[in-house]
């Protein structure tokens, strides 16, 4: 496993080289928002964006009236997020931190989301970070990505088939899908029991 400082340098470089490439939210966020998030939280709420990088998901959610805490390892990514947010930055709390050591605080969120980041050992803490009745929205690569161009090629960053379901064990799953198209991904929406 690369060290936190090596990962930070790698992501700082990626964000620095192509700052405009990190603006569009994943389409799964908008779909999940209309199907699951909005019906449960029609007046908004609080969200935690894990490995939020340049803020594409946090900013989109802030536009919908949510207060968001964005955590990322990359100072460059977080600074880009702050710049990209413009006036919406008032609704986003920006945190630079190493998520491999993530521990849920006393604050619980209505929504925790993670896109294309995988650190298996923190899933129990991710669940703790949700308030009862809160939603987990998660999407990342699977091992089928090894057969496709692009994306990570380190198996430690890839989910095995059915693994995401196991990682959220004990939660009520509202949506679960694994697909191999231009990317091989698994996505889930699950709710924490009240």
C-alpha positions, 0 to 999 in steps of 0.5 A, a space after each residue: 500500500 502506498 503511504 499517505 504522503 505518496 498518495 497525497 503527492 499523486 493526487 495533488 499532481 493529478 488535480 494540478 495537471 487537469 483542474 477542469 477535469 473534476 467538475 461533473 458529478 457522477 450521474 449516479 448521484 443525480 439518479 440516487 438523489 431523485 429516487 432515494 435522497 429527496 423522498 427521505 430528506 425533502 428539506 435537505 440535510 447534512 452530508 459527508 463526502 468521502 475523498 471528495 477531491 475537487 468537490 464535484 459531488 459536494 458542490 452538486 449537493 450544496 446546490 440542492 440545499 444540503 450542508 456538506 463536509 468534504 474530506 480529502 487527502 489532497 490539499 490541491 483537490 480541496 483548494 480546487 473544491 473551495 474555488 469551484 464552489 464559489 458562493 456555495 462554499 458557505 455550505 461546505 466544510 472543507 477538511 484535509 485528512 487521511 481517510 485511511 485513519 477515518 474515525 466517525 465523530 460525534 456528528 452524524 450525517 443524513 447522507 454519507 457518500 463515496 465515489 471511486 475511493 475504497 478503504 475497506 477497514 473504515 466501513 464500520 466507521 462510515 456506518 457509525 457516521 450515519 444517523 439512524 435512518 441515514 443513507 449511504 451512497 457508494 460507487 467504486 470500481 470492481 475487479 472487472 476493471 482490470 480487463 478494461 482500459 483506464 481506471 485503477 489496476 491495483 486490486 487493493 482498490 477494486 471490489 470483488 463481486 458482491 463485496 460492497 453488499 458484504 461491506 454494508 452488512 446489517 444495513 437495509 439495501 435499497 439499490 445494488 448494482 454491478 455493471 461492466 461497461 466503459 467502467 466496471 463498477 459497483 454502486 449501492 444505496 443503503 439505509 441505517 436502521 433506526 
